[in-house]
Amino acid sequence: MFADGEFRAIWLAEFASIAGDQFARVALTVVVFERTGSPLLTALTYATTYLPWLVGGLFLSDLADRFPRRNVMIAADLARMLLVAAMAVPGTPLGAMVALLFVVASLNAPFQGARSALRASIMPDDRYALGLAASQVTREIGVVGGFVAGGLIVSFLGARPALLIDAGTFAVSALLLSVAVRHRPAAGRRRQSRLAEMMAGLRLVFASPRLRALMLLGWLCAFYTVPEAL
């Protein structure tokens, strides 16, 4: 599995991006608490990193099918790199930083959608299950390790260096993808409106008891963020 250069590049890019994201979460929540002294505003800022999935998941995830998936991932990485770097500029208003973070988090949807589809193209055989398991383990390690490392970085260097490091992880991810992952054509273009596609997907899932149960179980994962936020 890891002998495949394309899978290895996607795996490393994913780890770098996830760890860097935690740096940004820790840094921005610390900045908000230092400036406001409000646990409520700090919690709302943290929630901002998850709410964009309501936007990105519904309106941006289909970019992975409309455009070449490698290009979507690289473009999302470069955009997030610039946005996070802008957050680290001295004197950036707190509201602007939160707005930038919202956009950064929204771009996770097309990136992860393209990554999941590309992984299936790279490993269409039985190795796909192993690759998916390795990615899930990597994600958990990146989240936990990123929080710990982010806390240390913010404690010793400050919030802005942590944001710059996060921007650097997106640059590393884009470089890995551009060098080690080959170009593939787009899967196809939309043949109907986004709303029609969404409704068709809902009908497909809710019409099947098995798919409906799996989706509802998946929704429970959202509650994992409760102890994480605390």
N, C-alpha and C positions, 0 to 999 in steps of 0.2 A: 504493500500500500504506500508506504513512505518512499519506496524506490521510484515511484512515479513523480517526476519533476514538477508537473503541473499541480498535482494534489499537494505536494510539499509546499509549493509557493502559495497556494490558496490558504493552506493551514497556517503557515507563518504569518501571512498578511492578516488573517482573522485574529490570531493571538495578539499581534501588535496593536491592531485597532481596538480590540476589546480592552486590553490593559490601559491604553491611552485614554479611552473613554472614561474609565474610572478615575484617572488623574483629574480630568476636567470636572467630573461630578464633585469630587472632594474639594477641588480648588474653588469652584464657584459657590458651593454651599458655605465654605469658610468665609469667602469674601462677603456674601450676603449677611451672614451672622455678624461679622465684624462691623459692617456698615450700619446695620439696622438693630442688632441686638434682639431680633424677633425670631423665636423658634418657628412661629407660624409661617413667616415669609421664607425662612430657610427651608421648611418642609415643602412649601409650594414651589420653590425653585427646584428642589430635587424632583418633584412630580413633573416638572416641565420636561425632564429628560425622557419621560414615558408617554405623556399625552400626545406628542406628535405622531405616534403610531396610528392614532385615529385619522390623521390627515395623510401621512405618508403611506400607511397600509392601504387606504382606500383609493387614493388618487395618484400615487407614484409607483406602486409596486409593479404595475403592468409595463413599466419602461423596460423591464428585464426581457419582455417578449417582443417589444416593438423595435428594440435596437440590439446590436451585438452585446452580449452579456459582459464580455471582458471590457468593452468600452464603457458600459454603464458603471461598472465597479471602479474603473480608473477615474472616470469623471466625478463620481461621488466622493472618492478619496481626495481628489485635488480640491473640490469645492469645500469639503470639510476642513481640509488643511488651511485654506485661506480664511475661512470663517473663524476657526479657533485661534489662528494667529491674530485676527482682528480683535478678538476678545482680550488678548494679552496686551494690547496697546495701552500704555499708561494714560489715564484720564478718561477711559471709556466709561460712559454712564452705566449705572447698574441695570437700568431698564434695557439698554442696548445689548448688554451682555446676555441677559436672559432671552431676549428676542433672537440673538445669534445662536444661542444654545438650542432654542426651539427649532430653528432651521437645520442645524447640524443633526439633531436627533431625527428630524423628518427624513433626512437623506439615508438613514439606516435602512428604511424599507426597500427602496430599489436596490441598494447594495446587497442586502441579505437575500432578496428574491433572486437576483442574478447569480449570487454565489451558490445558492442551493441548486438552481437549475444547471449551472455550469459543473458543479460537482457530479451531478447525475450523468452529464455528458462525458465527463472524464472517466468515470468509473461506472459503466452501465451494468456490470456483472455483479457477482456476489460481494465484491469488494465495497460496494456502495454502503452496505449496512455497517461494515467496519469503519469506513470513512466517516459516516454520520456519527457513529459512537465516539470516534476520536475527536471530532469537532465539538460534540457536546461536552466531553471531558475538558477539552481545551477552553471552552467558554467558561465553565465553572472555575477552572484554575485562573483564567485571566481576570474574572470578576473579583474573586477573593484576593488574589495576589495583587491586582491593580489597586484595590482599596487600601491594602496594607502599604504598598509602595507609594501610592498617592499621598497617604497620610504622612509618611516619612519625608517625602519630597516637599510637601507644603510646610511641614514643621521646620525643616532645616533650610530650605531655599525660598519658600514663599509661594503664593498662589500663581503668580504670573509665569515663573519658570515651569511650573507644572503644566500650565496651558501650552506653553511653547513646546514642551516635550510631547504633549498630546498631538499638536500639529505635526511634529516630526514623525510620529508613528503613522499618520496618514500618508506622509510622503514615502515612508519605507514601504507601506502596503502598495501604493501606486507603482512604485519602482519594481517590486517583486512581480506584480501582475503583468506589467508591460514587458518585462524581460523573459519571464519563465512560462507564461501562459499564452498559447497560440490563439490567433484570431479565428473566430467562428462567425458565420453569418447569423443575422437575426432570426429568431424562431418564426416570426410572422407578424403581420400588422392587424390591428383591430378591425373586425368585420361588422361590429355593431357598437352602439354607444356604451360608455362605461357603466351607466345605470342598468342597461339591459344585461350586460355581463354580470354585474353584481347580483341582480335578481335571479339570473339563471344559475349562478353558483349557489345562492341560498336555497333555491328549489332543489338542486341536486343534493345538497347536504341534508336538508331537513326531510327529504323524501326517503332517505335511507336510515333505518334505526341504528345501524352500526356507525355510519358516518356522523350522525347526530350525537350519539353518545361520546364518540371520540372528540368531537368539537367541544362539547360541553365540558368534558374532562380537561381539555386544553385550556379552556377559559379559567379554570381553577388556578392555573399557573400564575395568573395575575396576583394572587394573594401571597405569592412568594416574596413580593416586594415589600410587604408590611414589615417583617422583621429586618429586612435589609435597610429600609428607610429609618427605622428606629435606631 
